[in-house]
């Protein structure tokens, strides 16, 4: 019969103090060498804490690990794959404004995050929905508020039939399905949406709670709508809108305040979509003030005389 040579509680305490709660084979062998114990003997004490081969978590018992793994394998609380996410086409919709540009971006199936701004009620969201309906593309719409956080977007554990199961958030559903993700009213968000940084770079996301990496399926893209351009509302018309993180805004090709190297890459990708140099430049510097836009266009005009830009309109909008 196995005879204890040390109290289990003392062993766990010693290992935790020396190596932390997550230990490896190397840690156990080092502990055995310094205390004169046999590796096989010590690992028998640790059998309830084994996570995988050569790894132990001193805060999680084997029983709990099995329960967690079972939760990961359980179905999502709401299997979105059984639903049709293609918007219904509205025959009364009249194409206007940037509809054709939005449609071309979606039709290209290139990853090209797009930021649409404009006054409330001018059809920003509806135009995206109808573009997807026309192209028969799936659309997942997320209404952003000041309370929206990583759990709302990425997903988390939910209680289903007495069990804790992982439930994909709308971001993960869109990534896996290659859908269009619509972040509606993005300028109402707080800094909690910075969890989207890697997604807006087209790199997918690592779900740290379940240890799984989700890559974007072909066709996945992000479109955000807002009443402001991410700098808040100076005139007070849109109370509640926030100043968005500059690094977050930089992920969107069609907005920016400084012409960075990344901005030039955005222009090249826009040209791949629109096949028009002037159009590509204009949409990618759209967020600049008129003076900056004009200066950049004049600079480019000097190196490419074949391009004709639309004159900047200085007339105040009503």
N, C-alpha and C positions, 0 to 999 in steps of 0.2 A: 504493500500500500504506500502511496505517496506521503512522505513525511514532511511537513512544512519546516523550512529552515529559516523563515522570516515571515513576519506578519504581512498579509497582503496589503493592508492599509498603509503600512510603513514603506513597503516596496513602491506602491503607487505614488506616495508622497515624495520619496527620494527621486524617482524617475522624473516626476513632474518638475521638481525644483531644479534638476540638472538639465533637462532637455525640453521642457514644456509638455503640453498635453498630447501633442502629436509626435510619436517617436517611430524610429525605423530600426531595421536589423542592426545597422551600424551602432546606433545608440545603445541597444540592448547588449551587444557584444562588448562595447566599451565599458558598460556598467559591470558586466560579469568579470571582465579582466581586472578591474580595479577593486572588486570585492571578493574575488576568489570563488564565484559561483559558476555553475555550468549553464551554458546557454539554454539547453533543453529544459532544465529545471525552472529557470526564470520565465521562459515562454509559457510554461504550463500555468503559471499564475496569471498570465495576461490573456488567456484564451477568450475570456468574456469581453475583451476590449479590442479584439482583432477586427480590422476594417477590411484588409485585403492582405495578400501575401507580403510579408516583410514590413507591414505597417499596422500601428495600433493607435487608437484614440482613447486616452485615459479618462475622457469625460463622457464617452459614449459606449455603452455595453453592446455586445454582439446582438442581443435581442432587439435593442433600439435600432441598430444598424439595419437589421432585417426588416423592421417595420418601415423604416425610411425608404429602403430600396423598393419595398412593396408599393409604397405611396407613389414613387417615381413611375412605376410601371402601370399604375392605375389610369383609367381613361380621364380625360379632361372633364371638368364639371359640365361644360357645354361644348360638345363636339361640333365646332364650326364647320368642319369638312362636310357635314351633311346639309349645309345651307347653301343656297345660291346667293352670291354677293354682288351680282351684276345689277346695277341700278335699273329701274324701269324707265324706258324712254318716254319722254313727254313730247307728243306731237305738236304742242302749242309753243314749244321753246323756240325763241328767235335768237340766232347766233349774233353775237355782238362783241365788241371790245377785243380782248385777247383770247377769245375762244379757240380760234384756229391755231394759235401758238400753243396753247395748252394741249389741244388735240394732237398736234404734231409731236410734242414731247412724249405724250403717252403712247402714241402709235409707234414711235421709234424703239420702244422697249429698252432704251438706254437708261442707266441710272443717272438721273439729272434732277436733284432736289430743286424744287421751284417754290418761290415765295411770292404770293399774290396779295397785294394790298389794295385798299379802296374803301370808300365810305360804306357804312352799314346799309344793307338792303340792295346793293347794286348787282347781286347775282354771282358773287365769287364762288361760293360753295356749289350753287346750282349748276354753274357752267362746267365745273369739274365733274359733277355727277353725270351730266348729260354727255360730256365727252367720253366718259367711261361706258355709258349706255350705248352710245353710237358705235364704239369700238368693241363692245361686248367684253370689257375688261372688268374684273372684280375690283370693288372699291370698299375699303374699310375706313369708316369715318370715326374720328375720335374728337369729341368736344372738349377742349382744354379749358380748365378753370385754375384759379390760384391754388386749389387743393390737389390738383393732379400730381401724382408722384410716380416713382418707379414701379410700385406694385400695380397701379392702375394701367400703366403702359406695357410693362414687360410681363407681368403676371406674378402669381404667388400661390401659396397653399390655401386651399378652400376645404371646408367641411362638407362631405357628401356621403349620405347614408351612414353616418357614424364614423367615416374614415377621412383622414386628412390626405387630400390628393392635390397634385400640381395642376394648376389651371393656366393655360397660356393666355397672356394678355393680347390686345389687338396688334401690338407691334410684332410679336412672334408669329401670329396667324398670317399677317401680311408678308413677313419675310419668307415663311415656308410655302405660301401659296403663290408667291410672285405677284401679289396684288398691288394696287395703288393705295398708299396710306395717306389719308387726308387728315392733317392736324388742323382742326378748325379753331379759329380765334387764338392763335398761338401766342399773341402778345398779352394774353391774360395770364400766362404761365409764370411760375416762380422758377428759381434756380434748380428745382427738383427735376426739371426736364433735361438736365445736362447728361442724364443717363443715355440720351439719344446720340451723343457725340459720335461714337464709332459707327452707329447705324447710318448717320448722315454722311459718313465717308464711304459707305458701301461695303463695310467690312463685316457686317453681321454683329452678333452680340454673344458673349459668354454668360450663360445662366449660372451664376455662382452658387445658387441655392440647390441646384440639382446636378451641377458639374457637367453641363452639356453646352456645346457651341453650336449656334444656329447660323448658317450661312444664308444669304439672300438668294432666293430662287430667281431664275431669269425673268425679267419683266418687272421686278420690284422697283418701286420708286416712291418718293415722298413729296407731297405737295402740302404747303402750309398756307393758310389764309389769315389775314389780320387787317384790322382797321388802321393800324399805324405801321411804320416801317421798322419797328423794334426799338424805337427811341422814346417811347412814351407819348403821351398826348399833351403838348404844350398849351393848347388852347382850351383844354378841359372838356372837349366834346366827348372824349372816350375815357371817362373816369374808370379806373380799375385796370387799365392797360399798364404794362410794366416795361422797363428798359431791359431788353434781352441781352444776355452775355454776348460780347463781340465775337468770341471764339465760336459760339453757337451759330450766330448769323453768318459767319464766314463759310460755314458748310453749305450755304445756299448759293448757287452760282449767280442768281439774278439780282443779288443785293450786296452792297458793300460800300464803304466810304473811302477806302484807299485802294489803289490799284496794285495789288500784290502779284507775286508770281502765280499763286493759286488762281487769282482772278483771270490771268492770261490763259491758264489751262481751261477755265470755265468757258472762255470765249471760243477756244478751239473746239470744245465739245459742242457748244451751241451751233457752231458752223457745220458740224457733222450732222446735226439735226435739221437745220433750216436751209443749208446749202446756199447761204447768202451772207457775205461778209458783214455788210452794214447791219443786217438784222441781228447777227450774232453779237456784234459789239454793242448795239443799242440795248438789247435786253439785259446784257450783263453789266451795264453801267447805269441801269435805270434808277438805281437808288441814290446815285450821286446828285448833288445839287446841280443846277443848270450850268454854273460856271465851270465846275469840274468836268461835267459831261462834254461841254463844248471844247474845253482845252484838250481833253483826250482825243476827241474826234478830229480836231484840227491837227494834232500831232500825228495821228495815224494817216490822215489824208496826205501828209507830206511824203510818206513812204509808199503809199498805194493810191495813185491818182485815179484809178478805175472805180473806186468806191464812192458812192454818193449817199450821204447821210440825210435823214429827215431833219430839217431845221428845228432847233430847240424852241419850243413855244414858251415865251415869257409872259403870256397873258394869264392873269390869275383865274383859277377855276372857280366857278360859282357853286 
